[in-house]
């Protein structure tokens, strides 16, 4: 494995009520987070291939962990997202190298599909910096009930020479969605939009 992982954190959120209303079944989302060494910290490097390969490894590992945390089969996941926070000696491009070229294919393989783009975000900060993993339906971008996000924070990361990488999946959309749009039952999942 190319990724030099210091730690992995898994978080599960389950919402049982919203504004005093029961949420049945509860909405659940999980994130698996890896704290990895940044091999390019503190210096400019033109070729970021090593981080691209790290992204491919983490795509499978973190998606498997997030799905396992929900206790569902990958195909039952409804939405997904990815995000990274680089330490102060890193560039946002280091996060992009992990998240974009190769992380998606192994994540989609774990989930059995994923026609829609995987929403993403990048941030720079120090230990404990909160960052958001944007979420969207995995097969149809127009499913408004699944426009969401999950805040992530690892108390002691990223250190200056680290990157925190998160993959989040859900078994549902937001609690009590009611702003219209394409419903899950209407998803065709052919073009990533509908």
TORZA-558599 format. One line per 5 residues: number of its first residue (from 0); their letters; for each residue x, y, z of N, C-alpha, C, O. Coordinates in pm, whole numbers, plus 50000, padded with zeros to 5 digits. Example, Ala and Ser with C-alpha at 12.3 -4.5 7.8 and 13.67 -1.06 7.14 Angstrom:
// residues 2
0) as) 51319:49431:50780:51230:49550:50780:51320:49670:50780:51424:49668:50846; 51285:49775:50708:51367:49894:50714:51290:50003:50787:51341:50114:50804;
//
This chain:
// residues 194
0) xxxxx) 50085:49882:50000:50000:50000:50000:50089:50124:50000:50182:50135:50080; 50059:50217:49909:50136:50340:49902:50097:50439:50010:50180:50519:50054; 49972:50434:50052:49926:50527:50155:49992:50494:50289:49985:50382:50337; 50056:50594:50346:50113:50577:50480:50011:50635:50577:50006:50756:50600; 49930:50546:50632:49816:50585:50715:49856:50588:50861:49909:50490:50914;
5) xxxxx) 49832:50702:50927:49856:50712:51072:49736:50661:51150:49751:50594:51252; 49617:50694:51103:49496:50647:51173:49377:50650:51080:49374:50721:50980; 49277:50570:51117:49148:50570:51048:49040:50594:51152:49041:50533:51259; 48949:50683:51121:48837:50716:51209:48709:50689:51131:48697:50724:51014; 48612:50626:51197:48482:50602:51134:48375:50665:51221:48373:50647:51343;
10) xxxxx) 48284:50739:51157:48179:50811:51227:48044:50772:51166:48031:50767:51044; 47945:50745:51250:47809:50717:51204:47714:50815:51273:47717:50830:51395; 47630:50880:51193:47525:50968:51245:47390:50904:51215:47367:50855:51104; 47302:50905:51313:47167:50852:51295:47069:50955:51350:47073:50987:51469; 46981:51006:51265:46884:51107:51307:46749:51040:51332:46690:50981:51241;
15) xxxxx) 46702:51050:51456:46578:50985:51497:46458:51081:51497:46345:51040:51474; 46486:51209:51524:46380:51311:51522:46437:51438:51461:46557:51465:51468; 46348:51517:51403:46386:51646:51345:46272:51742:51375:46157:51715:51340; 46303:51854:51440:46202:51954:51477:46084:51889:51551:45968:51926:51529; 46115:51794:51636:46013:51727:51715:45934:51621:51640:45845:51558:51697;
20) xxxxx) 45965:51601:51513:45894:51502:51433:45977:51374:51426:46099:51381:51410; 45914:51257:51437:45990:51134:51425:46041:51114:51282:45972:51148:51185; 46159:51060:51270:46216:51025:51139:46217:50873:51132:46297:50807:51199; 46127:50819:51051:46112:50675:51046:46108:50627:50902:46019:50665:50826; 46202:50544:50863:46315:50498:50943:46415:50611:50963:46417:50707:50885;
25) xxxxx) 46498:50602:51067:46599:50706:51090:46690:50720:50969:46717:50623:50899; 46737:50842:50944:46835:50863:50839:46974:50835:50898:47003:50871:51012; 47058:50771:50817:47192:50737:50865:47296:50772:50760:47276:50752:50640; 47406:50825:50808:47519:50853:50721:47646:50816:50796:47654:50829:50918; 47744:50771:50721:47871:50728:50781:47986:50786:50700:47978:50800:50578;
30) xxxxx) 48092:50817:50770:48215:50862:50704:48330:50780:50757:48342:50757:50877; 48415:50737:50666:48541:50675:50702:48650:50774:50663:48650:50828:50553; 48742:50797:50755:48841:50903:50742:48980:50846:50765:49003:50778:50865; 49072:50874:50674:49210:50831:50690:49300:50953:50704:49284:51052:50634; 49393:50943:50797:49495:51046:50813:49622:50989:50752:49678:50891:50801;
35) xxxxx) 49667:51051:50643:49781:50997:50568:49895:51098:50561:49874:51219:50568; 50015:51045:50546:50133:51129:50528:50128:51193:50390:50090:51129:50292; 50166:51319:50383:50175:51390:50255:50320:51386:50208:50404:51457:50263; 50351:51304:50107:50489:51290:50063:50545:51417:49997:50666:51427:49977; 50459:51512:49963:50502:51634:49895:50494:51757:49985:50509:51869:49937;
40) xxxxx) 50472:51737:50113:50458:51850:50205:50582:51938:50203:50695:51889:50207; 50559:52068:50197:50667:52164:50207:50746:52189:50081:50844:52263:50084; 50705:52128:49968:50780:52150:49844:50687:52139:49725:50587:52067:49727; 50723:52212:49620:50646:52204:49496:50698:52087:49414:50819:52075:49391; 50607:52001:49371:50642:51887:49285:50543:51888:49169:50422:51899:49190;
45) xxxxx) 50593:51876:49048:50507:51880:48930:50422:51753:48917:50303:51761:48888; 50482:51638:48939:50414:51509:48920:50359:51459:49054:50435:51423:49143; 50228:51458:49067:50162:51417:49192:50111:51272:49187:50017:51237:49257; 50173:51190:49104:50127:51052:49082:50115:50970:49209:50022:50890:49222; 50205:50989:49302:50199:50909:49425:50068:50935:49500:50008:50841:49553;
50) xxxxx) 50024:51060:49505:49897:51090:49572:49778:51041:49491:49676:51003:49549; 49789:51041:49360:49682:50986:49275:49663:50838:49309:49550:50791:49322; 49774:50765:49324:49766:50622:49359:49713:50602:49501:49640:50507:49527; 49748:50692:49591:49694:50686:49728:49543:50702:49723:49471:50632:49795; 49494:50792:49639:49350:50811:49624:49279:50686:49579:49170:50654:49626;
55) xxxxx) 49341:50613:49487:49282:50488:49439:49270:50387:49553:49167:50322:49568; 49375:50373:49632:49372:50280:49747:49266:50322:49848:49190:50238:49898; 49262:50451:49878:49168:50500:49979:49024:50493:49930:48932:50476:50011; 49001:50505:49799:48865:50495:49746:48800:50365:49785:48684:50363:49828; 48871:50257:49772:48816:50126:49810:48810:50111:49961:48706:50076:50016;
60) xxxxx) 48922:50135:50028:48931:50114:50173:48826:50195:50249:48753:50140:50331; 48819:50324:50222:48728:50410:50299:48582:50384:50264:48496:50387:50353; 48552:50357:50138:48413:50327:50102:48368:50197:50167:48257:50188:50219; 48453:50095:50166:48420:49969:50233:48395:49992:50382:48300:49937:50438; 48478:50071:50445:48461:50098:50589:48332:50175:50618:48262:50144:50714;
65) xxxxx) 48301:50274:50535:48179:50351:50557:48054:50266:50538:47960:50275:50617; 48053:50183:50436:47939:50094:50411:47926:49994:50526:47815:49969:50574; 48037:49937:50571:48034:49843:50683:47981:49910:50809:47908:49848:50887; 48016:50036:50830:47968:50107:50949:47817:50124:50947:47753:50125:51052; 47759:50137:50828:47613:50145:50816:47548:50008:50826:47427:49998:50849;
70) xxxxx) 47627:49901:50808:47572:49766:50816:47484:49732:50698:47387:49657:50711; 47517:49787:50580:47437:49760:50460:47529:49707:50350:47651:49715:50361; 47469:49652:50245:47545:49618:50126:47574:49748:50051:47496:49843:50059; 47685:49750:49979:47721:49870:49906:47614:49920:49812:47594:50041:49799; 47544:49829:49746:47439:49867:49651:47322:49938:49718:47245:50006:49651;
75) xxxxx) 47308:49923:49850:47198:49987:49923:47230:50131:49961:47141:50205:50005; 47355:50173:49946:47390:50313:49974:47317:50403:49876:47302:50369:49759; 47272:50518:49925:47197:50609:49838:47275:50732:49796:47260:50779:49683; 47357:50785:49883:47434:50901:49843:47577:50889:49890:47611:50805:49974; 47662:50976:49832:47803:50969:49864:47870:51104:49848:47814:51197:49790;
80) xxxxx) 47990:51113:49902:48070:51234:49889:48211:51206:49935:48239:51104:49997; 48301:51299:49902:48442:51284:49940:48497:51422:49972:48449:51523:49921; 48599:51425:50058:48661:51552:50094:48798:51526:50152:48829:51415:50195; 48880:51631:50152:49013:51620:50211:49053:51754:50271:49014:51860:50223; 49133:51747:50377:49193:51864:50439:49343:51842:50445:49389:51743:50501;
85) xxxxx) 49419:51934:50386:49564:51925:50388:49618:52008:50503:49562:52111:50540; 49729:51962:50559:49797:52038:50664:49865:52161:50605:49867:52180:50484; 49921:52244:50692:49974:52373:50650:50089:52364:50551:50113:52460:50478; 50160:52253:50546:50270:52239:50449:50226:52175:50318:50309:52139:50235; 50096:52160:50300:50043:52100:50178:49970:52201:50093:49940:52312:50136;
90) xxxxx) 49943:52161:49970:49867:52242:49876:49727:52184:49859:49705:52065:49882; 49633:52267:49819:49501:52215:49784:49512:52116:49669:49431:52024:49658; 49611:52135:49582:49630:52044:49470:49667:51903:49518:49640:51805:49449; 49728:51893:49636:49757:51761:49693:49626:51689:49726:49613:51569:49701; 49531:51763:49782:49399:51705:49810:49330:51665:49679:49269:51559:49671;
95) xxxxx) 49341:51751:49577:49280:51721:49448:49339:51596:49386:49267:51517:49324; 49470:51576:49402:49535:51458:49346:49481:51330:49408:49467:51228:49340; 49450:51335:49536:49392:51218:49602:49247:51199:49561:49205:51086:49532; 49170:51305:49557:49025:51295:49540:48978:51270:49397:48879:51199:49377; 49046:51326:49296:48983:51330:49165:49022:51224:49062:48933:51159:49008;
100) xxxxx) 49148:51203:49032:49175:51114:48919:49132:50969:48937:49079:50909:48843; 49154:50910:49057:49131:50765:49068:49049:50720:49188:49015:50602:49195; 49014:50806:49282:48940:50762:49400:48800:50711:49365:48750:50618:49428; 48736:50771:49266:48596:50741:49235:48569:50600:49185:48471:50539:49228; 48651:50548:49098:48625:50415:49039:48618:50305:49145:48522:50227:49143;
105) xxxxx) 48713:50294:49237:48700:50189:49338:48585:50214:49435:48524:50119:49484; 48553:50340:49461:48437:50370:49546:48309:50322:49480:48226:50258:49544; 48294:50352:49352:48175:50307:49278:48166:50155:49272:48057:50099:49278; 48281:50088:49259:48281:49942:49255:48226:49884:49385:48150:49787:49384; 48265:49943:49498:48214:49898:49628:48063:49919:49636:47992:49837:49694;
110) xxxxx) 48015:50027:49576:47872:50062:49584:47789:49997:49473:47666:50009:49474; 47852:49930:49381:47778:49861:49276:47730:49952:49165:47675:49904:49066; 47750:50082:49178:47714:50177:49074:47765:50313:49117:47862:50322:49193; 47703:50415:49069:47744:50551:49099:47753:50631:48971:47862:50672:48930; 47640:50651:48908:47636:50721:48780:47662:50871:48794:47711:50934:48701;
115) xxxxx) 47631:50927:48909:47647:51071:48930:47789:51104:48976:47859:51020:49033; 47830:51226:48949:47958:51274:49000:47959:51264:49152:47855:51281:49217; 48075:51236:49208:48088:51232:49354:48119:51373:49401:48225:51426:49367; 48030:51436:49478:48058:51572:49527:48185:51572:49611:48216:51474:49679; 48258:51683:49607:48384:51688:49681:48413:51827:49732:48356:51926:49686;
120) xxxxx) 48503:51833:49830:48554:51961:49879:48696:51942:49929:48738:51832:49965; 48770:52054:49930:48909:52055:49975:48929:52174:50067:48863:52277:50053; 49021:52159:50163:49046:52265:50259:49188:52251:50311:49244:52142:50311; 49246:52362:50358:49374:52358:50427:49348:52402:50571:49270:52494:50596; 49415:52336:50665:49399:52375:50804:49488:52292:50895:49559:52202:50850;
125) xxxxx) 49483:52323:51021:49564:52254:51120:49486:52147:51193:49372:52119:51157; 49546:52088:51294:49481:51980:51370:49342:52022:51420:49325:52129:51479; 49246:51936:51395:49110:51959:51441:49025:52045:51350:48910:52074:51384; 49078:52087:51236:49000:52172:51147:48874:52098:51101:48884:51985:51053; 48757:52159:51117:48637:52095:51063:48630:52116:50912:48666:52222:50862;
130) xxxxx) 48582:52014:50842:48559:52029:50699:48436:51948:50663:48402:51852:50731; 48370:51989:50555:48244:51928:50516:48262:51834:50398:48332:51866:50301; 48198:51719:50407:48189:51626:50295:48052:51652:50231:47950:51618:50291; 48048:51710:50111:47918:51730:50046:47862:51595:50002:47937:51504:49967; 47731:51584:50005:47665:51458:49969:47565:51482:49856:47500:51586:49849;
135) xxxxx) 47554:51383:49770:47454:51385:49665:47417:51242:49629:47496:51150:49651; 47299:51222:49573:47255:51088:49536:47357:51027:49442:47407:51094:49351; 47389:50900:49462:47498:50837:49385:47464:50811:49239:47555:50797:49157; 47337:50806:49204:47301:50773:49066:47226:50883:48992:47211:50874:48870; 47179:50986:49062:47099:51089:48996:47116:51223:49069:47068:51241:49181;
140) xxxxx) 47184:51315:49005:47215:51444:49067:47091:51527:49098:47097:51616:49184; 46978:51502:49031:46860:51585:49051:46772:51541:49169:46661:51592:49185; 46818:51450:49250:46742:51407:49368:46772:51504:49482:46868:51486:49557; 46689:51609:49494:46713:51715:49592:46713:51667:49736:46781:51725:49821; 46638:51564:49765:46630:51515:49903:46765:51465:49954:46781:51444:50074;
145) xxxxx) 46861:51446:49863:46991:51393:49901:47102:51498:49894:47219:51464:49913; 47067:51626:49866:47165:51734:49875:47190:51756:50023:47102:51801:50095; 47310:51725:50068:47337:51729:50212:47487:51743:50234:47562:51768:50139; 47528:51728:50355:47670:51732:50388:47692:51672:50525:47600:51661:50606; 47814:51634:50551:47851:51575:50679:47980:51641:50726:48081:51637:50656;
150) xxxxx) 47976:51703:50843:48095:51767:50896:48187:51664:50958:48144:51575:51032; 48316:51678:50927:48419:51586:50976:48523:51667:51053:48552:51781:51020; 48577:51603:51156:48684:51666:51234:48761:51554:51301:48702:51467:51364; 48894:51557:51288:48981:51464:51360:49066:51550:51452:49141:51636:51405; 49055:51529:51582:49112:51620:51681:49260:51649:51660:49304:51762:51680;
155) xxxxx) 49338:51551:51619:49483:51573:51609:49534:51571:51465:49650:51541:51440; 49448:51603:51370:49489:51598:51229:49411:51702:51149:49299:51738:51186; 49469:51749:51039:49598:51710:50984:49713:51785:51051:49705:51905:51077; 49819:51713:51078:49944:51776:51117:50001:51842:50991:49949:51820:50882; 50104:51922:51006:50156:52001:50894:50187:51918:50771:50171:51965:50658;
160) xxxxx) 50232:51794:50791:50274:51710:50679:50174:51596:50652:50214:51488:50607; 50047:51620:50679:49944:51516:50661:49829:51567:50576:49814:51686:50550; 49749:51471:50534:49623:51498:50465:49517:51409:50530:49539:51290:50551; 49403:51467:50561:49289:51391:50611:49193:51371:50494:49152:51467:50429; 49159:51245:50467:49074:51211:50352:48950:51141:50403:48959:51047:50483;
165) xxxxx) 48833:51185:50358:48706:51127:50403:48620:51084:50286:48614:51152:50183; 48554:50970:50303:48449:50924:50212:48326:50904:50297:48332:50836:50400; 48214:50961:50256:48089:50946:50330:47984:50880:50241:47979:50904:50120; 47901:50795:50301:47788:50733:50233:47666:50739:50324:47679:50751:50446; 47549:50731:50264:47425:50733:50341:47334:50618:50298:47352:50558:50192;
170) xxxxx) 47237:50590:50384:47134:50493:50347:47003:50562:50313:46900:50497:50297; 47006:50697:50303:46885:50776:50283:46924:50918:50249:47043:50950:50235; 46824:51005:50236:46849:51147:50215:46841:51222:50347:46862:51165:50454; 46810:51352:50337:46795:51432:50459:46673:51386:50538:46581:51327:50481; 46672:51413:50668:46551:51384:50746:46434:51471:50698:46450:51592:50679;
175) xxxxx) 46319:51412:50679:46195:51482:50644:46208:51574:50522:46168:51690:50531; 46260:51528:50410:46276:51615:50293:46140:51654:50236:46048:51572:50230; 46128:51780:50193:46001:51825:50137:46016:51948:50047:45932:52038:50049; 46124:51950:49968:46143:52062:49876:46132:52020:49730:46178:52090:49640; 46070:51904:49706:46043:51861:49569:46164:51802:49500:46263:51766:49563;
180) xxxxx) 46151:51793:49369:46258:51735:49288:46233:51588:49259:46132:51532:49301; 46324:51529:49188:46318:51388:49153:46318:51303:49281:46395:51330:49373; 46233:51203:49286:46232:51114:49403:46321:50994:49377:46355:50964:49262; 46358:50924:49483:46441:50804:49471:46371:50700:49384:46436:50631:49305; 46239:50689:49398:46165:50592:49319:46168:50622:49168:46148:50532:49086;
185) xxxxx) 46193:50749:49133:46193:50790:48992:46334:50780:48927:46348:50803:48807; 46435:50747:49005:46572:50744:48954:46588:50636:48848:46549:50521:48868; 46647:50675:48735:46683:50578:48631:46832:50543:48641:46870:50430:48610; 46914:50638:48683:47056:50613:48705:47135:50585:48580:47234:50512:48584; 47093:50642:48468:47162:50616:48341:47264:50724:48304:47373:50693:48257;
190) xxxx) 47228:50850:48326:47315:50959:48284:47377:51037:48400:47447:51135:48379; 47350:50992:48523:47403:51062:48639:47319:51182:48681:47346:51243:48784; 47219:51217:48602:47136:51332:48632:46999:51292:48684:46950:51347:48783; 46935:51193:48617:46798:51153:48652:46790:51007:48685:46682:50957:48717;
//
